[in-house]
Amino acid sequence: AEAREPIQVEQELANLAQGCELAIAAGLRVNAGHGLTYWNVRPIALLPGMEELNIGHSIISRSVLVGIDRAIREMKAAMFGVIY
């Protein structure tokens, strides 16, 4: 969540992808949260094996400004690149 430079982002995503692989191989389910925002959620959502994202804080914070319906639609678009 705190990586800013492209090389750092790539390395952290590689670490997370490896962690997902190891967890799945061990029979675990993979979920993520804490630190996910509208700006960094997409690559996490697209990790192979990712089952659930806990992103309530970002959505609720945004909803104060734009309403809950729009905040949720914006998060879905950020996650999957689809307008809802």
DRENGUFI-605249 format. One record per residue: residue in three letters; x, y, z of N, C-alpha, C in turn. Coordinates in Angstrom, 3 decimals, always signed. Layout:
aa=Ala; nX=X; nY=Y; nZ=Z; caX=X; caY=Y; caZ=Z; cX=X; cY=Y; cZ=Z
...
//
This chain:
aa=Ala; nX=+0.820; nY=-1.196; nZ=+0.000; caX=+0.000; caY=+0.000; caZ=+0.000; cX=+0.860; cY=+1.255; cZ=+0.000
aa=Glu; nX=+2.075; nY=+1.163; nZ=+0.488; caX=+2.925; caY=+2.350; caZ=+0.584; cX=+3.951; cY=+2.462; cZ=-0.530
aa=Ala; nX=+4.049; nY=+1.466; nZ=-1.387; caX=+5.005; caY=+1.524; caZ=-2.491; cX=+4.562; cY=+2.607; cZ=-3.474
aa=Arg; nX=+5.486; nY=+3.430; nZ=-3.896; caX=+5.163; caY=+4.531; caZ=-4.805; cX=+5.911; cY=+4.431; cZ=-6.133
aa=Glu; nX=+7.169; nY=+4.086; nZ=-6.082; caX=+7.973; caY=+3.992; caZ=-7.296; cX=+7.585; cY=+2.725; cZ=-8.061
aa=Pro; nX=+7.529; nY=+2.797; nZ=-9.382; caX=+7.117; caY=+1.631; caZ=-10.173; cX=+7.894; cY=+0.351; cZ=-9.847
aa=Ile; nX=+9.187; nY=+0.448; nZ=-9.626; caX=+9.978; caY=-0.745; caZ=-9.313; cX=+9.556; cY=-1.336; cZ=-7.967
aa=Gln; nX=+9.247; nY=-0.465; nZ=-7.014; caX=+8.772; caY=-0.940; caZ=-5.710; cX=+7.409; cY=-1.624; cZ=-5.850
aa=Val; nX=+6.532; nY=-1.011; nZ=-6.620; caX=+5.197; caY=-1.583; caZ=-6.832; cX=+5.331; cY=-2.965; cZ=-7.460
aa=Glu; nX=+6.148; nY=-3.079; nZ=-8.492; caX=+6.351; caY=-4.372; caZ=-9.165; cX=+6.866; cY=-5.430; cZ=-8.197
aa=Gln; nX=+7.834; nY=-5.057; nZ=-7.354; caX=+8.411; caY=-6.014; caZ=-6.406; cX=+7.374; cY=-6.453; cZ=-5.375
aa=Glu; nX=+6.610; nY=-5.508; nZ=-4.864; caX=+5.588; caY=-5.853; caZ=-3.870; cX=+4.499; cY=-6.737; cZ=-4.479
aa=Leu; nX=+4.110; nY=-6.439; nZ=-5.717; caX=+3.117; caY=-7.293; caZ=-6.383; cX=+3.667; cY=-8.697; cZ=-6.622
aa=Ala; nX=+4.941; nY=-8.801; nZ=-6.966; caX=+5.567; caY=-10.113; caZ=-7.138; cX=+5.569; cY=-10.873; cZ=-5.812
aa=Asn; nX=+5.867; nY=-10.176; nZ=-4.715; caX=+5.839; caY=-10.810; caZ=-3.393; cX=+4.441; cY=-11.303; cZ=-3.053
aa=Leu; nX=+3.447; nY=-10.469; nZ=-3.338; caX=+2.066; caY=-10.861; caZ=-3.053; cX=+1.626; cY=-12.038; cZ=-3.923
aa=Ala; nX=+2.008; nY=-12.030; nZ=-5.186; caX=+1.661; caY=-13.136; caZ=-6.080; cX=+2.283; cY=-14.438; cZ=-5.580
aa=Gln; nX=+3.523; nY=-14.375; nZ=-5.143; caX=+4.186; caY=-15.558; caZ=-4.604; cX=+3.474; cY=-16.015; cZ=-3.332
aa=Gly; nX=+3.094; nY=-15.080; nZ=-2.494; caX=+2.361; caY=-15.424; caZ=-1.280; cX=+1.037; cY=-16.094; cZ=-1.585
aa=Cys; nX=+0.344; nY=-15.605; nZ=-2.609; caX=-0.917; caY=-16.228; caZ=-3.032; cX=-0.679; cY=-17.673; cZ=-3.473
aa=Glu; nX=+0.341; nY=-17.875; nZ=-4.272; caX=+0.660; caY=-19.226; caZ=-4.747; cX=+0.938; cY=-20.167; cZ=-3.585
aa=Leu; nX=+1.750; nY=-19.724; nZ=-2.648; caX=+2.095; caY=-20.548; caZ=-1.490; cX=+0.869; cY=-20.858; cZ=-0.643
aa=Ala; nX=+0.031; nY=-19.854; nZ=-0.431; caX=-1.176; caY=-20.051; caZ=+0.379; cX=-2.105; cY=-21.055; cZ=-0.281
aa=Ile; nX=-2.322; nY=-20.910; nZ=-1.567; caX=-3.217; caY=-21.824; caZ=-2.286; cX=-2.649; cY=-23.239; cZ=-2.275
aa=Ala; nX=-1.343; nY=-23.358; nZ=-2.474; caX=-0.701; caY=-24.680; caZ=-2.441; cX=-0.853; cY=-25.340; cZ=-1.074
aa=Ala; nX=-0.955; nY=-24.530; nZ=-0.026; caX=-1.119; caY=-25.053; caZ=+1.326; cX=-2.596; cY=-25.285; cZ=+1.674
aa=Gly; nX=-3.466; nY=-25.043; nZ=+0.704; caX=-4.884; caY=-25.267; caZ=+0.934; cX=-5.615; cY=-24.106; cZ=+1.585
aa=Leu; nX=-4.999; nY=-22.929; nZ=+1.589; caX=-5.614; caY=-21.751; caZ=+2.197; cX=-6.361; cY=-20.924; cZ=+1.159
aa=Arg; nX=-7.282; nY=-20.114; nZ=+1.631; caX=-7.980; caY=-19.160; caZ=+0.779; cX=-7.289; cY=-17.803; cZ=+0.940
aa=Val; nX=-7.281; nY=-17.007; nZ=-0.120; caX=-6.540; caY=-15.751; caZ=-0.121; cX=-7.500; cY=-14.556; cZ=-0.118
aa=Asn; nX=-7.338; nY=-13.704; nZ=+0.887; caX=-8.093; caY=-12.463; caZ=+1.024; cX=-7.097; cY=-11.333; cZ=+1.255
aa=Ala; nX=-7.521; nY=-10.095; nZ=+0.976; caX=-6.639; caY=-8.944; caZ=+1.195; cX=-7.443; cY=-7.767; cZ=+1.733
aa=Gly; nX=-6.760; nY=-6.877; nZ=+2.402; caX=-7.387; caY=-5.668; caZ=+2.919; cX=-6.350; cY=-4.786; cZ=+3.566
aa=His; nX=-6.800; nY=-3.782; nZ=+4.274; caX=-5.934; caY=-2.850; caZ=+4.991; cX=-4.965; cY=-2.163; cZ=+4.036
aa=Gly; nX=-5.278; nY=-0.960; nZ=+3.692; caX=-4.423; caY=-0.181; caZ=+2.809; cX=-4.878; cY=-0.174; cZ=+1.367
aa=Leu; nX=-5.928; nY=-0.899; nZ=+1.044; caX=-6.426; caY=-0.881; caZ=-0.330; cX=-7.229; cY=+0.391; cZ=-0.561
aa=Thr; nX=-6.967; nY=+1.009; nZ=-1.711; caX=-7.632; caY=+2.260; caZ=-2.070; cX=-8.121; cY=+2.165; cZ=-3.509
aa=Tyr; nX=-8.780; nY=+3.210; nZ=-3.949; caX=-9.242; caY=+3.278; caZ=-5.341; cX=-8.060; cY=+3.251; cZ=-6.305
aa=Trp; nX=-6.888; nY=+3.638; nZ=-5.852; caX=-5.727; caY=+3.766; caZ=-6.730; cX=-4.856; cY=+2.522; cZ=-6.764
aa=Asn; nX=-4.943; nY=+1.659; nZ=-5.763; caX=-4.059; caY=+0.483; caZ=-5.767; cX=-4.804; cY=-0.853; cZ=-5.763
aa=Val; nX=-6.127; nY=-0.830; nZ=-5.820; caX=-6.903; caY=-2.058; caZ=-5.662; cX=-6.853; cY=-2.973; cZ=-6.892
aa=Arg; nX=-6.783; nY=-2.421; nZ=-8.082; caX=-6.887; caY=-3.255; caZ=-9.296; cX=-5.838; cY=-4.364; cZ=-9.371
aa=Pro; nX=-4.545; nY=-4.069; nZ=-9.214; caX=-3.579; caY=-5.161; caZ=-9.336; cX=-3.743; cY=-6.221; cZ=-8.243
aa=Ile; nX=-4.248; nY=-5.834; nZ=-7.093; caX=-4.476; caY=-6.799; caZ=-6.021; cX=-5.681; cY=-7.668; cZ=-6.372
aa=Ala; nX=-6.734; nY=-7.043; nZ=-6.857; caX=-7.943; caY=-7.787; caZ=-7.244; cX=-7.647; cY=-8.794; cZ=-8.346
aa=Leu; nX=-6.687; nY=-8.494; nZ=-9.189; caX=-6.372; caY=-9.363; caZ=-10.328; cX=-5.343; cY=-10.449; cZ=-10.017
aa=Leu; nX=-4.835; nY=-10.492; nZ=-8.791; caX=-3.873; caY=-11.544; caZ=-8.449; cX=-4.540; cY=-12.914; cZ=-8.555
aa=Pro; nX=-3.898; nY=-13.869; nZ=-9.200; caX=-4.470; caY=-15.207; caZ=-9.291; cX=-4.740; cY=-15.790; cZ=-7.909
aa=Gly; nX=-5.960; nY=-16.245; nZ=-7.710; caX=-6.330; caY=-16.873; caZ=-6.453; cX=-6.955; cY=-15.926; cZ=-5.438
aa=Met; nX=-6.949; nY=-14.623; nZ=-5.722; caX=-7.541; caY=-13.661; caZ=-4.787; cX=-9.047; cY=-13.892; cZ=-4.730
aa=Glu; nX=-9.560; nY=-14.118; nZ=-3.532; caX=-10.985; caY=-14.419; caZ=-3.376; cX=-11.801; cY=-13.278; cZ=-2.815
aa=Glu; nX=-11.239; nY=-12.508; nZ=-1.919; caX=-12.032; caY=-11.482; caZ=-1.242; cX=-11.165; cY=-10.284; cZ=-0.900
aa=Leu; nX=-11.754; nY=-9.101; nZ=-1.051; caX=-11.077; caY=-7.865; caZ=-0.683; cX=-11.884; cY=-7.163; cZ=+0.394
aa=Asn; nX=-11.213; nY=-6.697; nZ=+1.434; caX=-11.841; caY=-5.948; caZ=+2.508; cX=-11.445; cY=-4.488; cZ=+2.347
aa=Ile; nX=-12.334; nY=-3.718; nZ=+1.740; caX=-12.007; caY=-2.344; caZ=+1.371; cX=-13.042; cY=-1.359; cZ=+1.893
aa=Gly; nX=-13.715; nY=-1.706; nZ=+2.949; caX=-14.785; caY=-0.879; caZ=+3.480; cX=-14.369; cY=+0.528; cZ=+3.837
aa=His; nX=-13.184; nY=+0.690; nZ=+4.417; caX=-12.764; caY=+2.023; caZ=+4.857; cX=-12.703; cY=+2.992; cZ=+3.681
aa=Ser; nX=-12.097; nY=+2.598; nZ=+2.603; caX=-11.991; caY=+3.481; caZ=+1.442; cX=-13.368; cY=+3.826; cZ=+0.881
aa=Ile; nX=-14.233; nY=+2.838; nZ=+0.796; caX=-15.566; caY=+3.072; caZ=+0.239; cX=-16.370; cY=+4.009; cZ=+1.133
aa=Ile; nX=-16.377; nY=+3.748; nZ=+2.424; caX=-17.153; caY=+4.586; caZ=+3.333; cX=-16.597; cY=+6.004; cZ=+3.377
aa=Ser; nX=-15.281; nY=+6.145; nZ=+3.383; caX=-14.682; caY=+7.483; caZ=+3.375; cX=-15.097; cY=+8.255; cZ=+2.122
aa=Arg; nX=-15.059; nY=+7.585; nZ=+0.990; caX=-15.455; caY=+8.227; caZ=-0.272; cX=-16.941; cY=+8.558; cZ=-0.272
aa=Ser; nX=-17.747; nY=+7.685; nZ=+0.326; caX=-19.192; caY=+7.879; caZ=+0.295; cX=-19.631; cY=+9.139; cZ=+1.034
aa=Val; nX=-18.832; nY=+9.603; nZ=+1.967; caX=-19.153; caY=+10.848; caZ=+2.673; cX=-19.221; cY=+12.008; cZ=+1.677
aa=Leu; nX=-18.394; nY=+11.934; nZ=+0.638; caX=-18.336; caY=+13.000; caZ=-0.360; cX=-19.303; cY=+12.805; cZ=-1.519
aa=Val; nX=-19.493; nY=+11.538; nZ=-1.956; caX=-20.246; caY=+11.301; caZ=-3.193; cX=-21.466; cY=+10.404; cZ=-3.013
aa=Gly; nX=-21.693; nY=+9.879; nZ=-1.829; caX=-22.805; caY=+8.951; caZ=-1.598; cX=-22.346; cY=+7.514; cZ=-1.763
aa=Ile; nX=-23.021; nY=+6.616; nZ=-1.063; caX=-22.597; caY=+5.214; caZ=-1.041; cX=-22.743; cY=+4.539; cZ=-2.399
aa=Asp; nX=-23.812; nY=+4.826; nZ=-3.129; caX=-24.012; caY=+4.185; caZ=-4.433; cX=-22.864; cY=+4.512; cZ=-5.384
aa=Arg; nX=-22.537; nY=+5.772; nZ=-5.491; caX=-21.442; caY=+6.176; caZ=-6.385; cX=-20.100; cY=+5.642; cZ=-5.896
aa=Ala; nX=-19.867; nY=+5.669; nZ=-4.586; caX=-18.597; caY=+5.168; caZ=-4.043; cX=-18.405; cY=+3.695; cZ=-4.387
aa=Ile; nX=-19.459; nY=+2.917; nZ=-4.294; caX=-19.370; caY=+1.489; caZ=-4.633; cX=-19.151; cY=+1.302; cZ=-6.126
aa=Arg; nX=-19.888; nY=+2.045; nZ=-6.952; caX=-19.693; caY=+1.938; caZ=-8.407; cX=-18.266; cY=+2.315; cZ=-8.800
aa=Glu; nX=-17.730; nY=+3.353; nZ=-8.179; caX=-16.355; caY=+3.769; caZ=-8.477; cX=-15.347; cY=+2.704; cZ=-8.057
aa=Met; nX=-15.575; nY=+2.052; nZ=-6.920; caX=-14.652; caY=+1.006; caZ=-6.478; cX=-14.714; cY=-0.194; cZ=-7.420
aa=Lys; nX=-15.897; nY=-0.576; nZ=-7.836; caX=-16.009; caY=-1.682; caZ=-8.792; cX=-15.279; cY=-1.341; cZ=-10.083
aa=Ala; nX=-15.423; nY=-0.112; nZ=-10.540; caX=-14.713; caY=+0.311; caZ=-11.757; cX=-13.206; cY=+0.289; cZ=-11.534
aa=Ala; nX=-12.757; nY=+0.717; nZ=-10.356; caX=-11.317; caY=+0.694; caZ=-10.049; cX=-10.789; cY=-0.726; cZ=-9.989
aa=Met; nX=-11.593; nY=-1.645; nZ=-9.474; caX=-11.163; caY=-3.032; caZ=-9.328; cX=-11.078; cY=-3.750; cZ=-10.673
aa=Phe; nX=-12.066; nY=-3.547; nZ=-11.505; caX=-12.194; caY=-4.375; caZ=-12.707; cX=-12.220; cY=-3.587; cZ=-14.014
aa=Gly; nX=-12.130; nY=-2.277; nZ=-13.942; caX=-12.123; caY=-1.469; caZ=-15.158; cX=-13.451; cY=-1.468; cZ=-15.883
aa=Val; nX=-14.532; nY=-1.705; nZ=-15.150; caX=-15.865; caY=-1.765; caZ=-15.733; cX=-16.721; cY=-0.706; cZ=-15.052
aa=Ile; nX=-17.492; nY=+0.004; nZ=-15.831; caX=-18.415; caY=+0.996; caZ=-15.281; cX=-19.722; cY=+0.281; cZ=-14.924
aa=Tyr; nX=-20.176; nY=+0.468; nZ=-13.688; caX=-21.418; caY=-0.153; caZ=-13.214; cX=-22.509; cY=+0.880; cZ=-13.128
//
